[in-house]
């Protein structure tokens, strides 16, 4: 449905996207994962026809977005990072305008029905007569989504649809997006790892304009668990690092914070080994209090550090294929 | 074709609504009405004096409403729009760039030309609304006087063409920046330049002088104000507008390449 082939985008001397290729099949939700400035927005802007590629080719529903922009745009709905709303228009006026410019011929009655339906679908119908400029962030995002859906496109491109929302709104938006899969092919960008795990069927990880890995979220999280780090809080002020290092399966112990009453440690375990029980036992056996024990989630930035800085050559040579996941593992092993 | 017209109409309608949902349109119309009204009263006053004088046989009875009222009034209107139109055109594109709504337009199935023509039509409709206010004053002349229809019509045609030239230029300038104030100021400077370029024409040599005078957008208005519709001026204005719109469309495209 969406095919990106050797896409590059340069702004003057700066390369934002460098030879990126991937495919999205019909009905799939593809997560587009990367830190800020990785080239996500640039890639999405090329896919939606907002700007032309410097190099490479993108087809949407069989239409080249550069040579047949109108046909491709008729089949693409796009929610940019900031929803493109006119502050003076009411939600209804705004969506009516979007319907006018996106759907060729519609009778007034049909257009009104369509606007009504899309407002219900995105749960903004209660704000139909409110000015867009006076909406809360969550509503703005959903009106932006309504705008992207108004012409019933086959392809949806959503640029960080949950950014800046509160937790309840995030869950709602994710559910909404999941509900759209099947009838739509979706590309969704984010820098939040669990979001991808919850919504997407496949993930493309991009960093500094290059694809670093393509895989299913399950495989990815599995691989990343290999590099899990535990956080332990031990009562008292004695040095527990030596005792903790002695626990089988523990590779490295680092003191992370020191307080009057307790100490915090970060424990790195061997890949795919659960050391929680043994760590707890070691603390209790020594007669210290076990105040806290929890796995620390690797932030995406840390994964990227692992993927990109430790061994540049491996990362750069990583092909856009299942092999890429082994890179994650190797990097994790390198610690 | 039908689809293009529909798209242009949708954008023009949106533009016009944007003018009237903010105070800008009303302020501009009020300002224009007040200034035009001031000139109207000044000319009316001197016209009445002159014709009174004519009645007592002190002055030659050559005063007529066409030459003493309509012509100078339309001439003044042509200067007034120089100040008013930058305020109409400055927001057209710059605002969309600033607020990011341009992403909606550029990712919708619209051609660049349709966006520009829609915005041009919207700004022209706004301009016609401003110009429409002056019809009130003109109707006073028609009720109590007997002015020449031809002169009024050709004068307004000239004002519309002159305004269209300014609007097309202002729209082009607005595509160049995301800052409305920059767009407004630059438009005003350019409009002013297009007006006074003929003054330099006076002092330059005969060849360059005639070129400069030809380029001056207000120079071509004079004949319309006299009640003469000359094809050479029509051609000038229409090509001027077309060139401005062409530049604006190209600017949208080149902006896209720069990202």
Boltz contact constraints between the chains, C-beta under 6 A:
constraints:
  - contact:
      token1: [A, 11]
      token2: [B, 259]
      max_distance: 6.0
  - contact:
      token1: [A, 48]
      token2: [B, 107]
      max_distance: 6.0
  - contact:
      token1: [A, 49]
      token2: [B, 107]
      max_distance: 6.0
  - contact:
      token1: [A, 50]
      token2: [B, 106]
      max_distance: 6.0
  - contact:
      token1: [A, 50]
      token2: [B, 107]
      max_distance: 6.0
  - contact:
      token1: [A, 51]
      token2: [B, 256]
      max_distance: 6.0
  - contact:
      token1: [A, 51]
      token2: [B, 259]
      max_distance: 6.0
  - contact:
      token1: [A, 70]
      token2: [B, 109]
      max_distance: 6.0
  - contact:
      token1: [A, 73]
      token2: [B, 109]
      max_distance: 6.0
  - contact:
      token1: [A, 74]
      token2: [B, 109]
      max_distance: 6.0
  - contact:
      token1: [A, 78]
      token2: [B, 107]
      max_distance: 6.0
  - contact:
      token1: [A, 80]
      token2: [B, 103]
      max_distance: 6.0
  - contact:
      token1: [A, 82]
      token2: [B, 100]
      max_distance: 6.0
  - contact:
      token1: [A, 84]
      token2: [B, 100]
      max_distance: 6.0
  - contact:
      token1: [A, 84]
      token2: [B, 101]
      max_distance: 6.0
  - contact:
      token1: [A, 84]
      token2: [B, 103]
      max_distance: 6.0
  - contact:
      token1: [A, 84]
      token2: [B, 104]
      max_distance: 6.0
  - contact:
      token1: [A, 86]
      token2: [B, 101]
      max_distance: 6.0
  - contact:
      token1: [A, 88]
      token2: [B, 21]
      max_distance: 6.0
  - contact:
      token1: [A, 97]
      token2: [B, 14]
      max_distance: 6.0
  - contact:
      token1: [A, 100]
      token2: [B, 10]
      max_distance: 6.0
  - contact:
      token1: [A, 101]
      token2: [B, 7]
      max_distance: 6.0
  - contact:
      token1: [A, 101]
      token2: [B, 10]
      max_distance: 6.0
  - contact:
      token1: [A, 101]
      token2: [B, 108]
      max_distance: 6.0
  - contact:
      token1: [A, 101]
      token2: [B, 110]
      max_distance: 6.0
  - contact:
      token1: [A, 102]
      token2: [B, 108]
      max_distance: 6.0
  - contact:
      token1: [A, 104]
      token2: [B, 3]
      max_distance: 6.0
